[in-house]
Amino acid sequence: MSLWTWSIPLLGMCALAAAIDLRSRRIPNWLKLSLALAGLLHAGLLPQHGIGLAAAGRGLAAGFFVPFVFFAIGALGAGDVKLLAAVGVWVGAKPILLIMLAAAILGGVLAIVQALMQRRLALVVGNTALLATNLMNVRRFGVAKVVAMGAEPPTLENTLPYGVAIAAATSLFVGVRLAGWM
């Protein structure tokens, strides 16, 4: 199976997740579970491109546990964490960390654009400062206390469709691999 053929299910399901997240600010569990199971099946049956079952398991773990910290302080939704874990199954541990970094950068740009369009830039900057403060205090107070110090829950219209940033970062990673740069 060629690298291009390998990437079609991953990119297609990520694009679907982004479209649904953009419309409803939710990513359905059936989609994330399907992506993860398809990745495990692929890793077990066609362990090509350096992704066997062990690498897929490490990708799942890295894709779940690293963003879970951000979920715990309210900076990331549960659906985004599960989507990153499912993508991790397809790409492995080190690449999912790169995808997370790229998604964070793209998500930041998306947040600024959205805030400017909604004329809420000052509020977004304030919430970002609050999240950064909370993240710094996790070690001191524990996750439960830090989450309790957070701002009011966001509404549907001002939440960030982070699935879009994850899908774009995943597409960027696959493009880089297809070009042979990685």
N, C-alpha and C positions, 0 to 999 in steps of 0.2 A: 504494500500500500504506500503510495507516495505521500510526501508531507502535505501536499495540497489536499489530497483526498482525506487525509487524517484530520485536517483542520475544519472541514465543512460542517460536521455536526457541532463541534465546539463553537465556531463562529455563528452558526445559525441559531443555536439555542441562546447564546449570549445576546444576539440581536433581538430575539423574541423577548428575552428578559428585560432588555433596555426599553423596548417599545411598550411593554406592559407597565413597567415602572414609571415611565414618562407619563402614561395616561392615568394610572391609578395610585401611584406611589407605593405599590406593593409588588412583590415578585412571588408568584404562586409556588407553594411547596412542591407540587407535582413537577414543575419545570426544573427546579433545582435538584430534586431527587432523580429525575430522569437523566439530567446531565451527569450527575455523579455516578449513577449506575452504568450509563453508557461508557463513561470513562473507565470504570473498573472492568467492565466487560472487554473493552478495547485493550486495556493493559494486560488482561489475563490471556486473551486469545491472540492478540497481535502486538506483542511487546517490542514495538519498533520505536525508533527515535529516542532511545534511552529511557523509555517509560515502561517499566514492568510493574507488577503488582506492588512490590516493595516501594518503588519510587512514587507510585500513585498514592499509596498509604501515607508516605511522608508529605506529599503535596496536600493531601486532605487535612492532615494534622496542622501543617503550617498555615494553610488557608483558613482554618477554623480558629486556632488558638491565638494567633497574632491579632486578627481583627476583633476577637472576642473582648479584648481589653477595651477597645474603643466602644463596643456595644455596651459594656458594663458601665461606662461613664456617660452614656447617652449620646455619643458622637456618631454612632453608626447603627443602622437598623438590623434586626435579626435576619431579615431576608438578604441583606448585603453580605453578612457574615457567611450565611449558608451558600450564597452564590460564589463567593471567593473560595470556599472549601471545595465546591464542585469543580470549579476551574482548576484548582490545585490538583485534583485527581488526574486531569488531562496533561498538565505540564510539569508536575513535580514540585519539590520544595523550593529550590533556589529560584526557578522562574516565577513562582507565585509571589515570592517576595519582591521581585522586580515589577511584576504586574501591580502589586499593591502600592508600590512607590509611584508608579506612573498613574495609577487611578487616584491617588491622593493629590497629585499635582493637577491632573485633569479635573478632579472634583473641586479643587480650590478655584480653578478658573471658572468652572460651571457655577459655583456658589456666588462668585463675584458678579458674573453676568446676570444671574437670576436676581441677586440683591439690587443691582442697578436697575433692572427692568421693573422691579416692584418698589423701587425707591425705599429700600430698607437696608442700605449699606451700613449705616451706623449700628443698627440692631445686630446685624450679622457679625460685625467686628466685635461688638460687645459679647455676644454669645461665644465667639471663638476664643476670646480672652478668658471667659468663664470656663470653657472646656479645658483650655491649657492649664489653668489654675487647678481644676479638678484632677487632671491627669498627674500633675506634680504632687498632689496630696494623697493619691491612692496609697502609696507606701506608708504614709504617716497615719491616715485615718481608716484605711480599708475601703474596699469598693462600696459597701452598703452606705457608709456615712457620706462618701463623696457624691454618690448619686443623689442622696437626699438633699445635698447642697445645690443641686442643679436648678436651672431655670424652668419655667413652665413648659409643658410638653408642646411641641410644635404642632401647627395645624396642617391639614392636607395641602393647602395652597402654598405654604411657605417651606415645606420640606424639600429636600434636595433629592432628585431621582438619581441616586448614586449608582444604580445599575447601569446607567448610561456611561458613567466614567469607567466602571469595571469592564463593560463591553468594549469601549474604545481602547482601553489599555490592553485588553486581551488581543484585540485585533492588531494593535501596534506590535505586540510581542510576536504574534504569528507572522506578520509581515516582515519583521526583522529576521525571523528564522527562515522564511521562504527566500529572502534575499541572500541568505548565506552569511549574514553578519554575526550570527550567534550559533 
